[in-house]
Amino acid sequence: MPDAIAAPSTAVADAPLLVDSRCTHGEGALWSARRQCLFWVDISERRLWQYRTADGSHRSWLLPDRPGCLAEGEDGRLLIALAGSLQRLDVDRDGDAPAPPLEWLADVEPEVADTRSNDGRTDRAGNLVFGTMSEDPARAPLGRYYQFSMRHGLRELNLPAVVIPNAICFSADGTTMYFCDSVRPALWCCDYDAERAHCGPPRLFAALPDPGWEPDGAIIDAEGGLWNAQWRASRVVRYRPDGQVDRVVLLPVRNPTCVALGGPSLRQLMITSSRLDHTDAELAASPRAGGVFALEIGIAGLPEQPFRWS
């Protein structure tokens, strides 16, 4: 893996392509330390993807509905948020199947026709926190944020209604939640109580400089920095814990979507991307769009907290 560490406030010219997956809408990057692999989803094509670092192999599975995000459980089974439900699957047991069987766990907003599950991650207590996004043509804020656990089921978080929830991630001690509504060029944070599924008042963490750019998926590193993929901006930005820009990673694609910190030492920044929002001519000029990119960053990530099945 080439070394591409950026000094503060400087840009890396390019991030190497890791997987030429050409996903229509790659999202949901999740590093599995247990398997030493990256999982991600293609929302539009209803696929779960996996890349193994040991041999560079990759494969995908067809899902019955559009996936938004996923988590790895304590035993290696996956929890995946589909458009209207939460499901469990076992890729170790059923990995040879082109469409592995799913086990239903919960419905998500069955009474709302114009929403689907979107971004999410586990909190530091092992609950899945995710949001639903509005698919209303007028972009009405129909989405909500939720915490899901086997103990309490689905609990709505007391955060404002949202159009496109993204950037969900948590401080190392689990007491701060970061999030955004992608239609607004800003990242937010709040105090977070996992036991009560309760959030404090939102406060501004960082603002994007261009109103046409949209914050997307994010992750926290071991030094408390937040890495955020920014749609239409061709970049991933690391913000210091005080919200100031530390470094910018430039990408050869317009729409990076989500990030994970993986590899043996959790120092590889892995970035999914999308082919949406392009003309045919633009896609021809950007053949790596929809791929996964990776580079060494010199800062360790935090291990993903496994989802608790009990």
C-alpha positions as CSV (number, residue, x, y, z in Angstrom):
1,M,0.0,0.0,0.0
2,P,1.6,3.3,-1.0
3,D,2.4,5.8,1.8
4,A,0.3,8.9,1.4
5,I,0.3,10.7,4.7
6,A,-0.7,14.3,4.5
7,A,0.7,17.1,6.6
8,P,-1.9,19.3,8.3
9,S,-4.2,21.2,5.9
10,T,-2.5,19.8,2.8
11,A,-4.0,17.6,0.1
12,V,-3.1,14.2,-1.1
13,A,-3.2,14.2,-4.9
14,D,-4.7,10.8,-5.3
15,A,-5.9,7.7,-3.4
16,P,-5.1,4.4,-5.0
17,L,-7.9,2.1,-6.2
18,L,-8.3,-1.0,-4.0
19,V,-11.3,-2.7,-5.6
20,D,-12.7,-1.9,-9.1
21,S,-16.2,-2.8,-8.0
22,R,-18.0,-0.1,-10.0
23,C,-20.9,-0.1,-7.6
24,T,-23.9,2.0,-8.7
25,H,-24.1,3.4,-5.2
26,G,-21.4,2.0,-2.9
27,E,-21.9,2.8,0.8
28,G,-21.8,1.4,4.4
29,A,-18.0,0.7,4.7
30,L,-17.3,-1.6,7.7
31,W,-13.9,-3.1,8.6
32,S,-14.0,-6.6,10.1
33,A,-11.0,-7.2,12.3
34,R,-12.3,-10.7,13.0
35,R,-12.1,-11.6,9.3
36,Q,-9.5,-9.0,8.2
37,C,-11.8,-7.9,5.4
38,L,-13.9,-4.9,4.3
39,F,-17.6,-5.1,4.0
40,W,-19.7,-2.6,2.1
41,V,-23.0,-2.4,0.2
42,D,-24.3,-1.3,-3.2
43,I,-27.6,0.2,-2.3
44,S,-29.0,0.5,-5.8
45,E,-28.0,-3.0,-6.9
46,R,-29.1,-4.6,-3.6
47,R,-25.7,-6.2,-3.0
48,L,-23.4,-6.9,0.0
49,W,-19.7,-6.8,-0.9
50,Q,-16.6,-8.2,0.8
51,Y,-12.9,-7.6,0.1
52,R,-10.3,-9.9,1.8
53,T,-6.8,-8.3,2.4
54,A,-5.1,-11.7,2.7
55,D,-5.4,-12.5,-1.0
56,G,-7.0,-9.5,-2.5
57,S,-10.2,-11.4,-3.4
58,H,-13.6,-9.9,-3.5
59,R,-17.2,-11.1,-4.0
60,S,-20.8,-10.0,-3.5
61,W,-24.1,-11.4,-2.5
62,L,-27.6,-10.4,-3.8
63,L,-30.0,-9.1,-1.1
64,P,-33.8,-9.0,-1.3
65,D,-34.0,-5.3,-0.7
66,R,-31.8,-2.2,-0.7
67,P,-29.3,-2.2,2.1
68,G,-28.3,0.9,4.0
69,C,-25.7,-0.1,6.5
70,L,-24.5,-3.1,8.5
71,A,-22.7,-4.3,11.7
72,E,-20.8,-7.4,12.6
73,G,-22.0,-9.3,15.7
74,E,-20.0,-10.7,18.5
75,D,-20.1,-14.1,16.8
76,G,-19.3,-12.9,13.3
77,R,-22.9,-12.9,12.0
78,L,-23.9,-9.7,10.3
79,L,-26.8,-7.4,11.1
80,I,-27.9,-5.5,8.0
81,A,-30.4,-2.7,7.7
82,L,-32.4,-3.2,4.6
83,A,-34.8,-0.5,3.3
84,G,-37.7,-1.6,5.6
85,S,-36.3,-4.1,8.0
86,L,-33.4,-5.3,10.1
87,Q,-32.1,-8.8,9.2
88,R,-29.4,-11.2,10.4
89,L,-27.2,-13.3,8.0
90,D,-24.3,-15.6,8.3
91,V,-21.8,-15.3,5.4
92,D,-19.6,-18.0,7.0
93,R,-22.4,-20.6,6.9
94,D,-24.1,-19.4,3.7
95,G,-21.3,-17.6,2.0
96,D,-21.4,-19.8,-1.1
97,A,-25.0,-19.0,-1.8
98,P,-25.5,-16.1,-4.3
99,A,-28.3,-14.8,-2.1
100,P,-27.8,-16.0,1.5
101,P,-30.9,-16.6,3.6
102,L,-31.8,-13.8,6.1
103,E,-33.4,-13.9,9.5
104,W,-35.9,-11.1,10.2
105,L,-35.3,-9.1,13.4
106,A,-37.5,-6.0,13.1
107,D,-39.5,-3.9,10.7
108,V,-38.4,-0.3,10.2
109,E,-41.1,2.3,9.7
110,P,-43.6,0.0,8.0
111,E,-46.2,2.8,8.3
112,V,-44.1,5.3,6.3
113,A,-44.1,4.7,2.5
114,D,-41.4,7.3,1.6
115,T,-38.5,6.3,3.8
116,R,-35.7,3.7,3.8
117,S,-32.8,2.7,6.1
118,N,-29.6,4.6,5.4
119,D,-26.3,5.2,7.2
120,G,-25.5,3.7,10.6
121,R,-22.8,2.2,12.9
122,T,-22.7,0.5,16.3
123,D,-22.3,2.7,19.3
124,R,-19.6,1.8,21.9
125,A,-22.1,-0.2,23.9
126,G,-22.8,-2.6,20.9
127,N,-26.2,-1.2,19.7
128,L,-26.8,-0.3,16.1
129,V,-27.6,3.4,15.6
130,F,-28.9,4.3,12.1
131,G,-31.1,6.7,10.3
132,T,-34.0,6.5,7.8
133,M,-33.9,8.8,4.8
134,S,-36.7,10.5,3.0
135,E,-37.5,9.5,-0.5
136,D,-40.2,12.1,-0.9
137,P,-39.7,13.9,-4.2
138,A,-40.0,17.3,-2.4
139,R,-37.3,16.2,0.1
140,A,-39.6,16.5,3.1
141,P,-37.7,15.6,6.3
142,L,-39.4,12.3,6.9
143,G,-36.4,10.4,8.3
144,R,-35.6,9.6,11.9
145,Y,-32.6,8.3,13.9
146,Y,-32.9,5.0,15.8
147,Q,-31.0,2.8,18.2
148,F,-31.6,-1.0,17.8
149,S,-30.7,-3.6,20.4
150,M,-31.9,-7.1,21.1
151,R,-32.7,-6.0,24.6
152,H,-34.9,-3.0,23.8
153,G,-35.7,-3.4,20.1
154,L,-36.0,-0.3,18.0
155,R,-36.0,3.0,20.0
156,E,-36.2,6.4,18.3
157,L,-33.6,8.9,19.2
158,N,-34.7,12.4,20.2
159,L,-33.0,14.2,17.3
160,P,-34.6,16.5,14.6
161,A,-36.3,14.9,11.6
162,V,-33.9,14.4,8.7
163,V,-33.9,14.2,4.9
164,I,-30.7,12.1,4.4
165,P,-29.0,10.9,7.7
166,N,-25.3,10.3,7.4
167,A,-21.9,10.6,9.2
168,I,-23.2,8.5,12.2
169,C,-20.2,7.7,14.4
170,F,-19.1,7.9,18.1
171,S,-16.3,9.2,20.2
172,A,-14.0,6.6,21.8
173,D,-15.8,6.9,25.2
174,G,-19.2,6.6,23.5
175,T,-20.6,9.8,25.0
176,T,-20.6,11.9,21.8
177,M,-22.5,11.1,18.7
178,Y,-21.7,12.7,15.4
179,F,-24.2,12.9,12.5
180,C,-25.5,15.1,9.7
181,D,-28.3,15.7,7.3
182,S,-26.6,15.5,3.9
183,V,-28.8,18.2,2.4
184,R,-27.2,20.7,4.8
185,P,-23.4,21.2,4.4
186,A,-22.5,20.7,8.0
187,L,-21.6,18.1,10.6
188,W,-23.2,18.0,14.0
189,C,-22.6,16.3,17.3
190,C,-24.5,15.8,20.6
191,D,-24.1,14.2,24.0
192,Y,-25.3,10.5,23.7
193,D,-26.5,8.1,26.4
194,A,-26.5,4.6,25.0
195,E,-28.4,3.1,27.9
196,R,-31.3,5.5,27.7
197,A,-31.1,6.0,23.9
198,H,-31.1,9.7,24.6
199,C,-29.4,12.6,22.9
200,G,-28.5,16.0,24.1
201,P,-29.1,19.2,22.1
202,P,-27.3,19.1,18.7
203,R,-24.3,21.4,18.3
204,L,-22.4,22.4,15.2
205,F,-19.1,20.4,14.8
206,A,-17.9,21.6,11.4
207,A,-19.3,23.4,8.3
208,L,-18.4,22.5,4.7
209,P,-17.1,25.5,2.6
210,D,-19.2,24.8,-0.5
211,P,-23.0,24.7,-0.3
212,G,-23.1,22.2,-3.1
213,W,-21.0,19.6,-1.2
214,E,-22.8,17.1,1.0
215,P,-21.3,15.4,4.0
216,D,-21.7,11.6,3.8
217,G,-20.3,8.7,5.9
218,A,-17.8,9.3,8.7
219,I,-15.6,7.5,11.2
220,I,-13.6,8.4,14.4
221,D,-9.9,7.5,14.7
222,A,-7.9,6.7,17.8
223,E,-6.8,10.3,18.2
224,G,-10.4,11.6,18.2
225,G,-10.3,12.9,14.6
226,L,-13.3,12.5,12.4
227,W,-12.9,11.4,8.8
228,N,-15.8,12.4,6.5
229,A,-16.5,11.5,2.9
230,Q,-17.9,14.5,1.0
231,W,-20.3,14.0,-1.9
232,R,-19.7,16.1,-5.0
233,A,-16.4,17.3,-3.4
234,S,-14.0,14.5,-4.6
235,R,-12.5,14.4,-1.1
236,V,-12.4,13.0,2.4
237,V,-11.6,15.4,5.2
238,R,-10.1,14.7,8.6
239,Y,-11.4,17.1,11.3
240,R,-9.6,17.5,14.6
241,P,-11.7,17.0,17.8
242,D,-12.3,20.7,17.9
243,G,-13.8,20.6,14.3
244,Q,-10.9,22.3,12.6
245,V,-9.7,20.8,9.3
246,D,-6.5,18.7,9.7
247,R,-6.0,17.2,6.3
248,V,-7.8,16.6,3.0
249,V,-7.6,13.5,0.8
250,L,-8.4,14.2,-2.8
251,L,-10.0,11.4,-4.9
252,P,-10.2,10.7,-8.6
253,V,-14.0,10.4,-8.3
254,R,-16.7,13.0,-7.6
255,N,-18.8,11.1,-5.1
256,P,-17.0,9.4,-2.2
257,T,-19.6,8.0,0.2
258,C,-18.3,6.3,3.3
259,V,-15.1,5.5,5.1
260,A,-13.6,2.8,7.3
261,L,-10.2,2.5,9.0
262,G,-8.9,-1.0,8.4
263,G,-5.9,-3.2,7.7
264,P,-3.8,-5.1,10.2
265,S,-3.0,-2.0,12.2
266,L,-6.2,-0.1,11.4
267,R,-4.2,2.6,9.6
268,Q,-5.7,2.2,6.1
269,L,-8.4,4.7,5.1
270,M,-10.8,2.8,2.9
271,I,-13.3,4.8,0.9
272,T,-16.4,3.7,-1.0
273,S,-17.8,5.7,-3.9
274,S,-20.9,6.1,-6.1
275,R,-21.7,6.3,-9.8
276,L,-24.9,8.2,-9.2
277,D,-25.3,11.8,-10.2
278,H,-23.2,11.4,-13.4
279,T,-24.0,11.7,-17.1
280,D,-22.9,8.9,-19.4
281,A,-20.0,11.1,-20.6
282,E,-18.9,11.8,-17.1
283,L,-18.9,8.2,-16.2
284,A,-16.8,7.4,-19.3
285,A,-14.3,10.0,-18.1
286,S,-14.4,8.6,-14.5
287,P,-14.1,4.8,-14.9
288,R,-13.1,4.3,-11.3
289,A,-16.3,5.8,-10.0
290,G,-18.1,3.2,-7.8
291,G,-14.8,1.6,-6.7
292,V,-13.2,1.4,-3.3
293,F,-10.0,3.4,-2.6
294,A,-7.5,2.9,0.1
295,L,-4.3,4.6,1.5
296,E,-2.1,4.6,4.5
297,I,-2.8,7.5,6.8
298,G,-0.4,7.1,9.7
299,I,-3.1,7.3,12.3
300,A,-4.8,4.2,13.8
301,G,-8.5,3.7,13.8
302,L,-10.7,2.4,16.6
303,P,-12.0,-1.2,16.4
304,E,-15.6,-1.4,15.5
305,Q,-17.7,-2.4,18.5
306,P,-19.4,-5.7,17.8
307,F,-23.2,-5.7,17.8
308,R,-24.5,-7.5,21.0
309,W,-26.9,-10.4,20.2
310,S,-27.8,-10.7,23.9
